[in-house]
Amino acid sequence: MFDYIEKIRAILTLIEEKESMAIEQTVELFVQAITEKRSLYIFGASHAGILTQELYYRAGGLMLINPIFAREVLLDREPITFTSQMERLEGYGTAIASTVNFHKDDILIIHSVSGRNAIALDLALAAKQKGVKIIALTNVAYSQSVSSRHVSGQRLFELADVVLDNHGDIGDATCKIQGIEQKVGPTSTVIGATILNTVVVETCRRLVELGITSPPIFYSANLDGGDEKNKELYNDYKESIYYQF
């Protein structure tokens, strides 16, 4: 057996046992936001931002996911260590928030494994001031083991309306190899993607149960007729979409 696959399987079992309530709460917030034509946003810095791309403009994914990209914490920024400096810079998250058209009862998912850096805290606080509901995708045990890098002294899980715990190892990597001090194989991306796609699937299931037979789900642009169907859905939900289509 491959150690990494076994570790992922064990964490997914734990997620199903421990995070079902938080997932259901997130689904309820998504359903409410979609039926009320609110907007859904997602943000992550550096590797946490991979999940922003995962949910954005994805065949089989929700059309209403508005990504928040910040130039200085994307993985194509060089030197790459600069992204870590910018994550920790007080005020950068507040500046990012000022560029986003947040409204009361919108939803913002913030993915931060440690939940300690200023960029996530500033963004969460600025959004909360506008009445936005915050969903934190984080590692609670990891966050509790470190101090905040924000002037408030808080960590992301302490600010959120709903906390989705990825239940990974402290430090994220999970496989211990004899002779190496550092563990290998981070889990937050695959686990986080599984959690968020579970939310997407269950949200769509709930919408159909409510009689919404054409929920805002992207069709594949590589299937015949996909572009046309996407344009129709976009026109139905464009008041909640802020990216350029």
Salt bridges, closest charged atoms under 4 A:
GLU6 OE2 - ARG9 NH1 2.39
GLU19 OE2 - HIS167 NE2 2.73
GLU24 OE1 - ARG206 NH2 2.91
GLU28 OE2 - ARG206 NH1 2.22
GLU36 OE1 - ARG38 NE 3.60
GLU54 OE1 - ARG58 NH1 2.65
GLU72 OE1 - ARG77 NE 2.51
ASP76 OD1 - ARG71 NH2 2.28
GLU90 OE1 - HIS150 NE2 3.83
ASP105 OD2 - LYS104 NZ 3.34
ASP105 OD1 - LYS133 NZ 2.56
ASP122 OD1 - HIS150 NE2 2.71
GLU158 OE1 - ARG155 NE 3.24
ASP165 OD2 - HIS167 NE2 3.93
ASP169 OD2 - LYS183 NZ 3.02
GLU202 OE1 - ARG205 NE 3.14
GLU209 OE1 - ARG206 NE 3.96
